[in-house]
Amino acid sequence: MTGQPTTNPPIGIGIIGCGNVCEAYVRGMASWLSVRIAACADQRHDAAAAMASKHGFAAVSVDSLLADPEVRIVLNLTVPTAHAEVSRAIISAGKHVYSEKPMATSFADALALVEAAAARGVRIGCAPDTFMGGGHQASRQLIDSGQIGRIVGGAATMVSPGMERWHPNPAFFFQRGGGPALDMGPYYITQLVNLLGPVRRVAAIATRGFAARAVGSGPLAGTRIDVEVPTSLNGALEFVSGANVAVTLSWDVWKTTRLPLELYGENGTLRCPDPDYFGGVPSFSGRDGPWIDADISGWKFASENAVAGERRVANYRGIGVIDMAAAIAAGRIHRANQALGLHVLEVLDGLHQASECGKAIAIGTSCERPLPLVRQSPGAEIGDTSVCFGPVF
């Protein structure tokens, strides 16, 4: 059981964009009783029809989906360069929108979306929701409990050879609106904000490792991709809390021994799991002590339920939508909210600006750290939504 029974009718969900990531969202939401996927749409109707046929909901046009009174939240799973335009249409239709990351490919477009949503009285949610995973919530608790003292520094690292090795149609990753910062950066920056709070200013140097790439698999294998964006970025984030964290985001690295995320406190060090997934076991040490694995028992969204390459991982994409639906029902703020998504995008936009101008960039937005999830006590129903997200139904 994943979702608990509720006296409220399920909130209707519509999906625009039936590409590579859609399947993970549909699987992640399938057994939650608080939501119901009503319909999907895609500019390639055959893609929408295939998704609908496989999972038992309707394939319709975008206009029909936006006009459907049963659809209250629309998932925007289009390519990044279409996020702003599609989200504007969803907001204009009076629907709440939950967007794949980033909210838009420019901070200005994202800010306009937030203002439009406020004027229309609807919400924006924005991926990633991985920070709600058990491994990351356990990391948050270790920090909040003062286990390693005040955080003074850290290092976040996301490096790989590039998306073209596995993605069937990867050209957009290397065009305007793409690159490792906008594509993978949201996972790392969102988790850092979840752990440490908002960012005050950033500095960076970004470079382009290769002028062209070649598609590595699928029908387009061998196709040349001209690279239009930086593919390696080294940056520094100063948080309002005073923490100073180095960030490396690159698609120009074949192998590495660096950890995804380390935080350095006054009294010890915390090693955090990969922010791209939900699970993993954080570990910490005192000033001179051994590494100790954290206790992640009781944290939901931690168990390995999927395969990525040759390893098993925890993949619960879609719980941000579930939390958003629960928050609408309860009248509280959802965790993957517009203020968080906007702040993260300004930080990433600021890193690129800092690289171009050679100066530190002040971050003008702020946000609250998302509410932590509730750790479940022994004997609690593991799928109890009210226990997991709080008393929402």
Secondary structure, DSSP 4 states (H G I P E B T S, - for coil): --S---SSPPEEEEEE--STTHHHHHHHHTT-TTEEEEEEE-SSHHHHHHHHHHHT-EE--HHHHHH-TTEEEEEE-S-GGGHHHHHHHHHHTT-EEEEPSSS-SSHHHHHHHHHHHHHHT--EEES--GGGSHHHHHHHHHHHTTTT-SEEEEEEEEE-S-GGGT-SS-GGGGSTT-SHHHHTHHHHHHHHHHHH--EEEEEEEEE-S-SEEE--SSTTTT-EEE--S--EEEEEEEETTS-EEEEEEES--S-----SEEEEETTEEEEEPPTTSS----EEEESS---EE---TT-SS-S--EEETTEEE---TTHHHHHHHHHHHHTS--SSBHHHHHHHHHHHHHHHHHHHHTS-EE-----PPPPPPPPPPTTS-TT-HHHHH-S--
